[in-house]
Amino acid sequence: MKAIMVMFDSLNRHMLPPYGCEWVKARNFERLAASTVTFDNCYIGSAPCMPARREIHTGRYNFLHRSWGPIEPFDDSMPEILKNSGVYTHLVSDHYHYWEEGGCTYHTRYNTWEAFRGQEGDPWKGEVKDPYIPESLPGQGGKLWRQDWVNRKYMPKEEDQPQAKTFAAGLEFIRTNYTEDNWFLQIETFDPHEPYFTQKKYKDLYPHKYDGTHFDWPPYRRVQETQQQVEHCRYEYAALVSMCDEYLGKVLNMMDELDLWDDTMLIVNTDHGFLLGEHGWWAKCAMPFYNEVAHIPLFIWDPRCGIKGERRQALVQTIDLAPTLLDFFNVNIPENMQGIALKDTISTDAKIREAALFGIHGGHVNCTDGRYVYMRAPVTADNEPLYEYTLMPTHMRHTFYPEELQDIQLASPFAFTKGCRTMKIKVPGRDLSKADKETVSNMLFDLESDPKQENPINDPDVEKMMIEHMVELMKANDAPAEQFERLGLA
């Protein structure tokens, strides 16, 4: 048996044709839906990038204990378990956060891996002289912006772009090894993550009038731009989605050519979505996690049941991917994994959970049962108490700083740390009195009557039910006691 996972970053469910979008040109995603099972109720667990990847490895929620960080010494890593069980694992990726301090222990879990440089502000090409940067919008700039404009100079053609190189390497692995058995390939591209840098042929798919400044990298804040600028940015995003669609098609073509459908699982997924002006916000992280961010696309072909062109309504999550792959290769699933193998859900739409948690460390804790979404905000004025629990004290691009480590405590072991005591590192409080009201409010939505989450409801009985789900799931995750205190939960 073989398995291929094609993973995109920030791929918006609501902008894909199989999920009802009629204007984004992505015929290979339509083709994919006809060849797989399409999940209508898939949610993230932990966000953003590396917390989501930790869940893909460990099959359990990350965000209640830890922010952005590497695989921990006590973590069960799905690719490593496969590797140790005789399944060859290979990663090809241009997701440059893997090679930073905050992600530095993921790629080494695979037998082999290939990295491709140049996405976003990846510190790739060195130029001392400042590059030409077009006039841009207020709020843009900084080191990432500068480095991105250095990097772009070295990608004049499509084949020079990291996504193209990543897929070429993935296809090379497939062609080299398709006659062999027992391997897992992860093809992972940073696209369509911002900035929306792509080639003219994809931009030409979306002709529109625009006379504003260069704008293909939205800021992480409230929308302050004109409606024309918002629409332009959406077209820039759509152009990059169309490029992703082109390269997805190459994988589907090779599966056809080499007759891989009989014995090869295919998973196409993402880590989270991205707000492109919806709800008056750009991006992710700062605002409540509306469905544009939290409700994600998922497609799976499982050759064991051979079902394609069907849809599934069961509530599934990112944490289910690790057990699904382990189960596919007949490898034992560690008891610390909270996700559920999706074989029966793919076959019969079997229900595997009543409700699901999702969120970001220190933000809202959110819960959905598939119909309702409940967002629980901090009740304390400073978002305290809040701690990081880790044996790998790194942020995204740097280790924790000495001043952050002055008052380290050792926590008692959690249920999933294999008896290890972790560092307990205080997260500084912040003044929530001046925060955007939306980011410090509890909100309850009925997706059945309000699928766009435009009108929060006030229903004490439903809120009580969702709180009960939330508390039960937090306890099952062995959430730290202060998380309940921070949220005002008994």
URGI-V239459 format. One record per residue. PSI is psi in whole degrees, 0 to 359 (999 if undefined). BURIAL is 1 if it has 9 or more other C-alpha atoms within 8 Angstrom, else 0. Layout:
BEGIN
psi: {PSI & PSI}
burial: {BURIAL & BURIAL}
END
This chain:
BEGIN
psi: {151 & 160 & 140 & 128 & 120 & 115 & 128 & 162 & 132 & 39 & 115 & 120 & 314 & 359 & 22 & 138 & 320 & 344 & 22 & 358 & 129 & 358 & 339 & 131 & 105 & 68 & 333 & 334 & 325 & 316 & 320 & 314 & 327 & 343 & 0 & 182 & 131 & 127 & 124 & 347 & 56 & 132 & 152 & 171 & 285 & 141 & 160 & 238 & 294 & 323 & 322 & 321 & 328 & 324 & 323 & 326 & 314 & 342 & 29 & 156 & 143 & 331 & 346 & 342 & 336 & 145 & 210 & 130 & 173 & 176 & 135 & 159 & 333 & 359 & 143 & 119 & 118 & 310 & 324 & 322 & 317 & 313 & 314 & 348 & 11 & 9 & 122 & 130 & 136 & 133 & 129 & 129 & 149 & 14 & 94 & 346 & 340 & 331 & 10 & 171 & 329 & 1 & 18 & 358 & 12 & 308 & 334 & 356 & 344 & 159 & 312 & 160 & 153 & 139 & 143 & 135 & 159 & 357 & 144 & 235 & 26 & 121 & 77 & 281 & 136 & 120 & 119 & 319 & 135 & 135 & 165 & 127 & 124 & 157 & 132 & 189 & 153 & 142 & 341 & 160 & 199 & 183 & 320 & 317 & 316 & 312 & 324 & 320 & 338 & 310 & 320 & 329 & 336 & 14 & 59 & 336 & 159 & 318 & 347 & 345 & 148 & 322 & 315 & 318 & 322 & 312 & 324 & 319 & 321 & 317 & 324 & 318 & 317 & 312 & 324 & 327 & 9 & 337 & 351 & 167 & 163 & 67 & 153 & 125 & 129 & 111 & 113 & 120 & 147 & 333 & 149 & 38 & 149 & 153 & 154 & 67 & 116 & 187 & 161 & 324 & 331 & 323 & 326 & 347 & 346 & 66 & 136 & 158 & 128 & 126 & 23 & 189 & 166 & 130 & 91 & 18 & 90 & 145 & 163 & 84 & 184 & 149 & 126 & 0 & 167 & 162 & 325 & 319 & 320 & 312 & 321 & 316 & 323 & 321 & 322 & 318 & 314 & 322 & 320 & 326 & 320 & 326 & 316 & 320 & 320 & 316 & 330 & 319 & 327 & 324 & 316 & 320 & 317 & 325 & 322 & 310 & 318 & 9 & 50 & 349 & 335 & 331 & 15 & 119 & 140 & 125 & 129 & 123 & 182 & 174 & 326 & 172 & 202 & 133 & 126 & 55 & 346 & 144 & 14 & 21 & 154 & 145 & 224 & 177 & 309 & 327 & 172 & 151 & 83 & 169 & 336 & 332 & 318 & 332 & 110 & 160 & 149 & 132 & 133 & 132 & 123 & 109 & 346 & 328 & 337 & 26 & 131 & 158 & 17 & 164 & 152 & 139 & 349 & 146 & 114 & 167 & 171 & 324 & 347 & 348 & 317 & 308 & 330 & 317 & 319 & 317 & 320 & 323 & 12 & 40 & 138 & 138 & 123 & 148 & 338 & 347 & 127 & 343 & 166 & 135 & 137 & 11 & 310 & 328 & 320 & 320 & 314 & 9 & 35 & 135 & 134 & 350 & 153 & 326 & 167 & 144 & 153 & 156 & 191 & 148 & 122 & 358 & 200 & 146 & 129 & 151 & 139 & 147 & 13 & 330 & 310 & 147 & 125 & 126 & 117 & 119 & 162 & 146 & 344 & 150 & 340 & 13 & 24 & 159 & 148 & 133 & 154 & 134 & 113 & 155 & 4 & 76 & 80 & 146 & 196 & 307 & 6 & 154 & 164 & 147 & 154 & 322 & 336 & 344 & 12 & 329 & 39 & 136 & 166 & 123 & 156 & 153 & 144 & 169 & 336 & 3 & 10 & 39 & 355 & 139 & 132 & 163 & 144 & 105 & 121 & 135 & 125 & 141 & 166 & 150 & 107 & 355 & 336 & 6 & 157 & 130 & 322 & 330 & 354 & 20 & 142 & 140 & 142 & 128 & 142 & 104 & 340 & 317 & 344 & 68 & 337 & 4 & 53 & 342 & 95 & 147 & 160 & 99 & 96 & 325 & 316 & 319 & 318 & 317 & 317 & 325 & 320 & 317 & 314 & 311 & 317 & 316 & 323 & 320 & 319 & 331 & 2 & 48 & 143 & 148 & 326 & 341 & 321 & 319 & 316 & 327 & 357 & 36 & 134 & 999}
burial: {1 & 1 & 1 & 1 & 1 & 1 & 1 & 1 & 1 & 1 & 1 & 1 & 1 & 0 & 1 & 1 & 1 & 0 & 1 & 0 & 1 & 0 & 0 & 1 & 0 & 1 & 0 & 1 & 1 & 1 & 0 & 1 & 1 & 1 & 1 & 1 & 1 & 1 & 1 & 1 & 1 & 1 & 1 & 1 & 1 & 1 & 1 & 1 & 1 & 1 & 1 & 1 & 1 & 1 & 1 & 1 & 1 & 1 & 1 & 1 & 1 & 1 & 1 & 1 & 1 & 1 & 1 & 1 & 1 & 1 & 1 & 0 & 0 & 0 & 1 & 1 & 1 & 1 & 1 & 1 & 1 & 1 & 1 & 0 & 0 & 0 & 1 & 1 & 1 & 1 & 1 & 1 & 1 & 1 & 1 & 1 & 1 & 1 & 0 & 1 & 1 & 1 & 1 & 1 & 1 & 1 & 1 & 0 & 1 & 1 & 1 & 0 & 1 & 0 & 1 & 1 & 1 & 1 & 1 & 1 & 1 & 1 & 0 & 0 & 0 & 0 & 0 & 0 & 0 & 0 & 0 & 0 & 0 & 0 & 0 & 0 & 0 & 0 & 0 & 0 & 0 & 0 & 0 & 1 & 1 & 1 & 1 & 1 & 1 & 1 & 1 & 1 & 0 & 0 & 1 & 0 & 0 & 1 & 0 & 1 & 1 & 1 & 1 & 1 & 1 & 1 & 1 & 0 & 1 & 1 & 1 & 0 & 0 & 0 & 0 & 0 & 0 & 1 & 0 & 0 & 0 & 1 & 1 & 1 & 1 & 1 & 1 & 1 & 1 & 1 & 1 & 1 & 1 & 1 & 0 & 1 & 0 & 1 & 0 & 0 & 0 & 1 & 1 & 0 & 0 & 1 & 0 & 0 & 0 & 0 & 0 & 0 & 0 & 0 & 1 & 1 & 0 & 1 & 0 & 1 & 0 & 0 & 0 & 0 & 0 & 0 & 0 & 0 & 1 & 1 & 0 & 1 & 1 & 1 & 1 & 1 & 1 & 1 & 1 & 1 & 1 & 1 & 1 & 1 & 1 & 1 & 1 & 1 & 1 & 0 & 1 & 1 & 0 & 1 & 1 & 1 & 0 & 0 & 0 & 1 & 1 & 0 & 1 & 1 & 1 & 1 & 1 & 1 & 1 & 1 & 1 & 1 & 1 & 1 & 1 & 1 & 1 & 0 & 0 & 0 & 1 & 1 & 1 & 1 & 1 & 0 & 0 & 1 & 1 & 0 & 1 & 1 & 1 & 1 & 1 & 1 & 1 & 1 & 1 & 1 & 1 & 1 & 1 & 0 & 0 & 0 & 1 & 1 & 1 & 1 & 0 & 1 & 0 & 1 & 1 & 1 & 1 & 1 & 1 & 1 & 1 & 1 & 1 & 1 & 1 & 1 & 1 & 0 & 1 & 0 & 1 & 0 & 0 & 0 & 0 & 1 & 1 & 1 & 1 & 1 & 1 & 1 & 0 & 1 & 1 & 1 & 1 & 0 & 1 & 1 & 0 & 1 & 0 & 0 & 1 & 1 & 1 & 1 & 1 & 1 & 1 & 0 & 1 & 1 & 1 & 1 & 1 & 1 & 1 & 1 & 0 & 1 & 1 & 1 & 1 & 1 & 1 & 1 & 1 & 0 & 1 & 0 & 1 & 1 & 1 & 1 & 1 & 1 & 1 & 1 & 0 & 0 & 0 & 1 & 1 & 1 & 0 & 1 & 1 & 1 & 0 & 0 & 0 & 1 & 1 & 0 & 0 & 1 & 0 & 0 & 1 & 0 & 1 & 1 & 0 & 1 & 1 & 0 & 0 & 1 & 1 & 1 & 1 & 1 & 1 & 1 & 1 & 0 & 1 & 0 & 1 & 1 & 0 & 0 & 0 & 0 & 0 & 0 & 1 & 1 & 0 & 0 & 1 & 1 & 1 & 1 & 1 & 0 & 0 & 1 & 0 & 0 & 1 & 0 & 0 & 1 & 0 & 0 & 0 & 0 & 0 & 0 & 1 & 0 & 0 & 1 & 0 & 0 & 1 & 1 & 1 & 0 & 1 & 1 & 0 & 0 & 0 & 0 & 1 & 0 & 0 & 0 & 1 & 1 & 1 & 1 & 1 & 0 & 0 & 0}
END
